[in-house]
Amino acid sequence: MDTVGDGDVVLAADRRPESATATLRRGLRMMPEFRQGLPVTFLLALIATAGRVVVPIAVQQVLDRGLGAPGGPDIPLIRELVLISAVVVVITGVAVYRMNVRLFRTTETALAGLRVRAFRHVHDLSVLHQQGQRRGSLVSRVTSDVDQLSVFMQWGGVLGLVSIGQLVVATAVMAVYSWQLTLLVLACFVPLAIAVKWFARRLAAVYGVVRERVGDVLAAVGESVVGAPTVRAYGIRARTAARIDRAIDRHYRASVDAQKVTAGVYVSGELVAAIANAAVVVVGVLLGIAGDISAGTLVAFLFLVTLFVAPVQTASEVLNEAQNAVAGFRRVLDVLDTEPDVRDPAAAGPGHGRDLPPGSLDVRFDHVSFAYATGGRKALDDVDLTIAARTRVAIVGETGSGKTTFAKLVTRLMDPTEGRVLVGIARDGGATGMVPLDEVAFASLRRRVVMVPQDGFLFDASVADNVRYGRPGMTDAEVGAAFDELGLSDWVAGLPDGVASPVGQRGESLSAGERQLVA
């Protein structure tokens, strides 16, 4: 596990560059829900785009065969063409609506699953991973980064499907009307097509930085809110505000850099579109004078050029949002790709993961050493001891001597760098009859071995609900009995609503001592 300059643990794929295409392929492998129903969605997109070329064709027919008919305007033909166009427009609207609904449903289903997997995976990562990653960065990866992807898929996904179809259909119809003008239009867009590849790489880079800066801002703001009492107590509001200001300023600068690249894409698209329209008008008039195309064909072709150009003109915005979404998608996938270094053996399937034996248990440290990834000396070095069942042991030492590390190894919040931690019933003073912790199913281990930290964490719920986190099936009577056994009945009775009293976020409604009692 590597670290970077600010102390963050490097998650999977953080150390290697990855193209947007590779990120999307990786995401689709993890999220098969995205592929469900795609053929029907593509069919609806094809209908929606095909319907858009009916109006230019109808205009050409009205001009050449309706208004330009021998002997005067052919009103019945014009009426028929208008009616057909109206019906097609309605069908196109229905197809677009159904396509949107299907795409929205598929997107939200897939992203809901992604959020669930990401949150669960964060909890599967060991304490080392969670302490190495700033909380704001982790929260950003599984909230705002997923939200950014959701916004793009619901907006850019629809626009992308329609735009691709619109380009293909418009090109095909233009080629039927005039291959000369079609080649002219395509030639105008060749330089832009070449430039877009460079713009895409630049946008991927700058929006990767933007998403990182969002995490930095959330981390800075989150820490200042959680640590507000400390900030006030030590009078460091100015220093804390300066840190937040720096994070916001870095985000602002990254966003401005990204928008500069976006502006370049937008201006390039507008410029090429204007050149293409002007070229079609000039060359089209010349072809009309030569008798190669009719007036109706030229007008229809200009309509078709508009359909062709519109996706290109919006490509800058789509590309902008796409690279922003891909950058966020990559950060979420990097979390999911990070392998937990403390695995639940029961997760491998039935038959895996052992249960702890019943009764009181001995704890055995078999030549255990542990070193944190930050380097330096070992927190624990060749610890070899056995703690007998029903024994109270006090571990004392100076700050940094490994007391908390010892407790985290017993509860398997971390695994030792060297040696083994075992629990069970020791025989002959050794490890015979004991089970290595890395072979014990988490469910069995958590029921039997717990750690109560000095500064207990409480969830935003009632006192009783927090007690039930250890045993979800506890009745009200059992909760009351637990407080009676600890001699806390009078304290509970003094609360406004007894065990139903809310504790607030992180237990802020209680004093530090009361939080320890509940924990």
C-alpha positions in Angstrom: 0.0 0.0 0.0 1.6 3.3 -1.1 1.1 6.8 0.2 1.2 10.1 -1.6 2.4 13.5 -0.4 -0.6 14.5 1.6 -0.8 11.2 3.4 -3.5 9.6 1.5 -3.3 5.9 0.8 -3.1 5.2 -3.0 -6.1 3.3 -4.1 -6.2 0.9 -7.0 -5.5 2.5 -10.4 -4.4 5.8 -8.8 -0.9 5.2 -9.9 -1.5 4.5 -13.6 -3.1 6.6 -16.3 -6.2 5.2 -17.9 -8.2 6.2 -21.0 -11.8 7.1 -20.8 -12.6 4.0 -23.0 -10.8 1.7 -20.6 -12.6 3.3 -17.6 -16.0 2.7 -19.3 -15.1 -0.9 -20.2 -14.1 -1.5 -16.6 -17.3 0.1 -15.3 -19.5 -2.0 -17.7 -17.9 -5.2 -16.4 -18.8 -4.2 -12.9 -22.2 -2.9 -13.7 -24.0 -5.3 -16.1 -27.3 -3.4 -15.3 -26.2 -0.8 -17.8 -26.4 -3.3 -20.7 -29.9 -4.5 -19.8 -32.5 -3.5 -22.5 -29.9 -1.6 -24.6 -31.1 -3.1 -27.9 -34.6 -1.7 -27.4 -33.2 1.7 -26.3 -31.0 1.9 -29.4 -34.0 1.0 -31.6 -36.0 3.8 -30.0 -33.1 6.2 -30.6 -33.0 5.1 -34.2 -36.7 5.8 -34.6 -36.3 9.2 -32.9 -33.4 10.2 -35.2 -35.0 8.8 -38.4 -38.1 10.8 -37.7 -36.1 14.0 -37.7 -35.1 13.7 -41.3 -38.7 13.4 -42.5 -39.3 17.2 -42.2 -36.4 18.1 -44.6 -37.5 15.4 -47.0 -41.1 16.7 -46.8 -39.9 20.3 -47.5 -38.0 19.1 -50.6 -41.1 17.3 -51.9 -43.4 20.2 -51.2 -41.1 22.6 -53.0 -40.2 20.4 -56.0 -43.4 18.3 -56.5 -46.1 20.3 -54.6 -45.5 24.0 -55.3 -43.4 23.3 -58.4 -45.9 20.9 -60.0 -46.8 21.5 -63.7 -50.0 23.5 -63.9 -49.8 25.0 -60.4 -49.5 23.9 -56.8 -50.6 20.3 -56.0 -52.6 21.0 -52.9 -53.6 17.3 -52.2 -50.0 16.3 -52.3 -49.0 19.1 -50.0 -51.8 18.2 -47.6 -50.6 14.5 -47.7 -47.0 15.4 -47.0 -47.9 17.7 -44.1 -50.1 15.0 -42.6 -47.4 12.4 -42.9 -44.9 14.8 -41.4 -47.2 15.5 -38.5 -47.7 11.8 -37.8 -44.0 11.1 -37.9 -43.2 14.0 -35.6 -45.7 12.5 -33.0 -44.2 9.1 -33.4 -40.7 10.6 -32.9 -41.9 12.4 -29.8 -43.3 9.1 -28.3 -40.0 7.3 -29.2 -37.9 10.0 -27.5 -40.1 9.8 -24.4 -39.9 6.1 -24.1 -36.1 6.2 -24.8 -35.7 8.7 -22.0 -37.7 6.7 -19.5 -35.8 3.5 -20.3 -32.5 5.2 -20.1 -33.3 7.0 -16.9 -34.6 3.7 -15.3 -31.5 1.7 -16.4 -29.1 4.4 -15.3 -30.6 4.9 -11.8 -30.9 1.1 -11.3 -27.2 0.7 -12.2 -26.0 3.7 -10.2 -28.1 2.6 -7.1 -26.3 -0.7 -7.2 -23.0 1.1 -7.7 -23.6 3.3 -4.6 -24.5 0.3 -2.5 -21.4 -1.7 -3.6 -19.2 1.3 -3.1 -20.5 2.0 0.5 -20.2 -1.6 1.4 -16.8 -1.9 -0.1 -15.6 1.1 1.9 -16.6 -0.8 5.1 -14.8 -3.9 3.8 -11.6 -2.0 3.7 -9.4 -2.3 6.8 -8.8 0.5 9.3 -5.5 1.2 7.5 -7.3 2.0 4.3 -9.9 4.1 5.9 -7.4 6.0 8.0 -5.1 6.5 5.0 -7.9 8.0 2.9 -9.3 11.4 4.1 -13.0 11.0 5.0 -14.1 13.8 2.7 -12.3 12.1 -0.2 -14.0 8.7 0.4 -17.4 10.5 0.8 -16.8 12.4 -2.4 -16.0 9.2 -4.3 -19.2 7.4 -3.4 -21.6 10.4 -3.4 -20.8 13.4 -5.6 -18.7 11.4 -8.1 -21.6 9.0 -8.5 -24.1 12.0 -8.8 -21.9 13.5 -11.5 -22.1 10.2 -13.4 -25.9 10.1 -12.9 -26.4 13.6 -14.3 -24.3 12.9 -17.4 -26.0 9.5 -18.1 -29.5 11.1 -17.8 -28.6 14.1 -20.0 -25.5 13.3 -22.0 -26.6 9.7 -22.5 -29.8 10.7 -24.2 -28.1 13.5 -26.2 -25.3 11.1 -27.2 -27.6 8.4 -28.5 -29.7 10.8 -30.5 -26.7 12.7 -31.8 -24.9 9.7 -33.1 -28.1 8.5 -34.8 -28.8 11.9 -36.1 -25.3 12.2 -37.6 -25.5 8.8 -39.3 -29.0 9.3 -40.7 -28.4 12.9 -41.8 -25.2 11.9 -43.6 -27.0 9.0 -45.4 -29.8 11.3 -46.6 -27.4 14.0 -47.6 -25.5 11.5 -49.7 -28.6 10.6 -51.5 -29.4 14.2 -52.3 -25.9 15.3 -53.3 -22.7 13.4 -52.9 -20.7 16.5 -53.8 -22.2 18.6 -51.0 -21.9 15.7 -48.5 -18.2 15.3 -49.2 -17.8 19.1 -48.8 -19.5 19.0 -45.3 -17.4 16.0 -44.2 -14.2 17.7 -45.4 -15.1 20.8 -43.3 -15.3 18.7 -40.1 -12.1 16.6 -40.7 -9.9 19.1 -38.8 -12.3 19.2 -35.9 -12.4 15.4 -35.7 -8.6 15.4 -35.4 -8.6 18.1 -32.8 -11.3 16.4 -30.7 -9.0 13.6 -29.8 -6.5 16.1 -28.3 -9.3 18.0 -26.6 -10.6 14.7 -25.1 -7.2 13.9 -23.5 -6.9 17.4 -22.1 -10.4 17.3 -20.7 -9.8 13.9 -19.1 -6.7 15.3 -17.4 -8.2 18.6 -16.1 -11.5 17.0 -15.0 -9.6 14.3 -13.1 -8.0 17.2 -11.1 -11.4 18.8 -10.7 -12.9 15.7 -9.1 -9.9 15.4 -6.8 -10.3 19.0 -5.7 -13.9 18.4 -4.9 -12.8 15.7 -2.5 -10.2 18.1 -1.0 -12.9 20.7 -0.3 -15.2 18.1 1.3 -12.4 16.8 3.4 -11.4 20.3 4.6 -15.0 21.4 5.3 -15.9 18.0 6.9 -12.9 18.1 9.3 -13.6 21.7 10.3 -17.2 20.8 11.1 -16.4 17.6 13.0 -13.6 19.3 14.8 -15.5 22.6 15.5 -15.1 22.3 19.4 -11.3 21.8 19.0 -11.1 24.7 16.6 -12.9 27.0 19.0 -11.0 25.7 22.1 -7.6 26.3 20.6 -8.5 29.6 18.8 -7.4 28.3 15.4 -10.4 29.6 13.4 -8.2 31.7 11.2 -5.9 28.9 10.4 -8.8 26.5 9.7 -10.5 29.0 7.5 -7.3 29.6 5.6 -7.0 25.8 5.0 -10.6 25.7 3.6 -9.9 28.8 1.5 -6.9 27.1 0.0 -8.9 24.0 -0.9 -11.7 26.1 -2.4 -9.2 28.2 -4.4 -7.5 25.1 -5.8 -10.9 23.8 -6.8 -11.7 27.2 -8.4 -8.4 27.2 -10.4 -8.9 23.6 -11.5 -12.5 24.4 -12.7 -11.3 27.5 -14.6 -8.6 25.5 -16.3 -11.2 22.9 -17.3 -13.6 25.6 -18.7 -10.8 27.1 -20.8 -10.4 23.7 -22.6 -14.1 23.4 -22.9 -14.3 26.9 -24.4 -11.8 25.8 -27.0 -13.9 22.8 -28.0 -17.0 25.0 -28.2 -15.4 27.7 -30.3 -13.9 25.1 -32.7 -17.3 23.5 -33.2 -19.0 26.8 -33.8 -16.3 27.9 -36.3 -16.4 24.7 -38.3 -20.2 24.7 -38.3 -20.3 28.2 -39.7 -17.8 27.3 -42.4 -19.8 24.2 -43.4 -23.1 26.1 -43.7 -21.5 28.9 -45.8 -19.7 26.4 -48.0 -22.9 24.5 -48.7 -24.8 27.7 -49.6 -22.1 28.8 -52.0 -21.4 25.5 -53.7 -25.1 24.5 -53.6 -26.1 27.7 -55.5 -23.4 26.9 -58.1 -24.7 23.3 -58.5 -28.2 24.7 -58.8 -27.2 27.1 -61.5 -25.6 24.2 -63.4 -28.8 22.2 -63.0 -27.3 19.5 -60.8 -29.7 20.0 -57.9 -33.2 21.6 -57.6 -34.1 24.5 -55.3 -36.1 22.1 -53.1 -33.1 19.8 -52.8 -30.8 22.7 -51.8 -33.2 23.9 -49.1 -33.7 20.3 -47.8 -29.9 19.9 -47.8 -29.5 23.0 -45.6 -32.0 21.5 -43.2 -30.0 18.3 -43.2 -26.8 20.2 -42.6 -28.4 21.8 -39.6 -29.2 18.3 -38.3 -25.6 17.2 -39.0 -24.1 20.3 -37.4 -26.3 20.4 -34.2 -24.7 17.4 -32.6 -21.2 18.8 -33.4 -22.1 22.1 -31.9 -23.3 20.4 -28.7 -20.3 18.0 -28.7 -18.3 20.4 -26.6 -20.8 20.4 -23.8 -21.3 16.6 -24.1 -17.5 16.0 -24.2 -17.1 18.4 -21.2 -19.7 16.6 -19.1 -18.5 13.2 -20.3 -14.9 13.7 -19.2 -16.1 15.1 -15.9 -18.3 12.0 -15.4 -15.6 9.6 -16.5 -13.2 11.2 -14.0 -15.7 10.7 -11.2 -16.5 7.2 -12.5 -12.8 6.3 -12.4 -12.5 7.5 -8.8 -15.5 5.3 -7.8 -14.2 2.3 -9.7 -10.8 2.7 -8.0 -12.4 2.3 -4.6 -14.2 -0.9 -5.8 -10.9 -2.2 -7.4 -9.0 -1.8 -4.1 -8.7 -5.3 -2.6 -9.5 -5.5 1.1 -6.4 -6.5 3.0 -8.5 -7.9 5.8 -10.9 -10.4 4.3 -13.8 -12.2 5.8 -13.1 -15.9 5.1 -16.9 -16.6 5.1 -17.2 -14.3 2.0 -15.6 -17.1 -0.1 -18.8 -19.1 0.2 -20.3 -22.0 2.1 -17.8 -24.1 4.0 -15.4 -21.2 4.4 -14.8 -19.3 7.7 -14.7 -21.0 11.0 -16.9 -20.3 14.1 -15.2 -19.6 17.4 -15.6 -22.5 19.9 -18.2 -21.9 22.7 -17.2 -20.9 26.2 -14.4 -18.6 27.4 -11.5 -18.1 25.1 -7.7 -17.6 25.4 -5.9 -15.1 23.2 -2.5 -16.0 21.8 0.0 -13.6 20.1 2.4 -15.9 18.3 5.5 -13.8 17.6 3.4 -10.9 16.3 4.9 -7.8 14.7 3.1 -4.9 13.1 4.3 -1.8 11.2 2.2 1.0 9.7 2.5 1.9 6.0 3.9 5.3 6.9 7.2 3.7 7.7 9.4 4.2 10.8 9.8 1.7 13.6 7.4 -1.2 14.2 4.4 -0.5 16.4 4.7 -4.0 17.8 7.8 -6.1 17.5 7.8 -9.9 18.1 5.1 -10.0 20.7 4.7 -13.5 22.0 2.2 -14.1 24.8 -0.9 -15.9 25.8 -3.8 -14.3 27.7 -5.8 -16.8 29.6 -9.6 -16.8 29.5 -11.4 -14.7 32.2 -8.2 -12.7 32.8 -8.2 -8.9 33.0 -5.1 -7.5 31.4 -3.9 -3.9 31.5 -1.6 -2.9 28.7 0.4 0.2 29.6 3.0 2.2 27.9 3.9 5.6 26.5 2.1 7.2 23.6 2.9 5.3 20.4 3.9 2.1 22.1 1.3 0.0 20.4 -1.5 -0.3 22.9 -4.3 0.6 20.5 -2.6 -1.5 17.7 -2.7 -4.5 20.1 -6.5 -4.1 20.6 -7.1 -3.7 16.9 -5.2 -6.8 16.1 -7.3 -8.8 18.7 -10.5 -7.6 17.0 -9.0 -8.1 13.6 -9.5 -4.6 12.4 -6.0 -5.1 11.0 -3.8 -8.1 10.4 -0.3 -8.4 11.7 2.7 -7.8 9.5 4.4 -10.9 10.9 3.2 -13.7 13.1 -0.4 -14.8 14.0 -3.1 -13.9 16.4 -5.1 -16.9 17.6 -8.2 -17.4 19.9 -9.6 -20.5 21.4 -8.7 -22.9 24.2 -4.9 -23.2 24.6 -3.5 -26.6 25.4 -0.2 -27.4 26.8 0.6 -23.7 27.0 0.8 -23.3 23.3 -1.4 -22.7 20.2 -2.8 -26.2 20.0 -6.6 -26.1 19.9 -6.7 -22.4 18.9 -8.0 -20.9 15.8 -6.1 -18.2 13.7 -8.2 -15.0 13.6 -7.8 -14.9 9.8 -9.8 -18.1 9.6 -12.7 -17.0 11.8 -15.9 -15.7 10.1 -16.5 -12.1 10.8 -20.0 -12.8 12.1 -18.7 -15.2 14.7 -15.8 -13.0 15.6 -17.9 -9.8 16.1 -20.3 -11.7 18.3 -17.5 -12.7 20.7 -14.7 -10.2 20.5 -15.4 -6.4 20.6 -13.4 -3.3 21.3 -14.9 -0.4 23.2 -12.9 2.7 22.3 -12.2 5.5 24.8 -14.1 7.9 22.7 -17.1 5.8 21.7 -18.9 6.6 18.4 -22.7 6.8 18.6 -25.0 6.8 15.6 -27.8 9.4 15.2 -30.5 7.4 16.8 -31.9 6.7 20.3 -29.9 5.3 23.2 -31.7 1.9 22.8 -31.0 1.8 19.1 -27.3 2.3 19.7 -27.2 -0.5 22.3 -28.9 -2.8 19.7 -26.1 -2.2 17.2 -24.3 -5.0 19.0 -27.3 -7.3 19.2 -30.1 -6.2 16.8 -32.6 -8.6 18.2 -32.6 -7.2 21.8 -36.0 -6.5 23.3 -36.7 -3.4 25.4 -36.6 -5.6 28.5 -33.1 -6.8 27.6 -31.9 -3.3 26.9 -33.1 -2.2 30.3 -31.5 -5.3 31.9 -28.2 -4.4 30.3 -28.2 -0.9 31.9 -29.3 -2.5 35.3 -26.4 -4.9 35.2 -24.0 -2.0 34.7 -25.6 0.1 37.4 -26.9 2.7 35.0 -30.6 2.5 35.7 -30.7 5.8 37.5 -28.8 7.6 34.7 -31.2 6.2 32.1 -34.2 7.2 34.1 -32.9 10.8 34.2 -32.9 11.1 30.4 -35.8 13.0 28.9 -37.2 9.9 27.2 -35.3 7.2 28.9 -33.7 4.7 26.5 -35.8 6.3 23.7 -33.9 9.6 24.0 -32.1 10.6 20.8 -28.3 11.0 21.1 -27.8 13.3 18.1 -25.1 13.1 15.5 -22.0 11.3 16.8 -23.7 11.4 20.2 -23.4 15.2 20.5 -26.5 15.4 22.7 -24.6 13.5 25.4 -21.5 14.4 27.4 -18.3 12.6 26.6 -18.7 10.4 29.7 -22.3 9.6 28.8 -21.2 8.6 25.3 -18.8 6.2 26.9 -21.5 4.7 29.0 -23.7 4.0 26.0 -20.8 2.7 24.0 
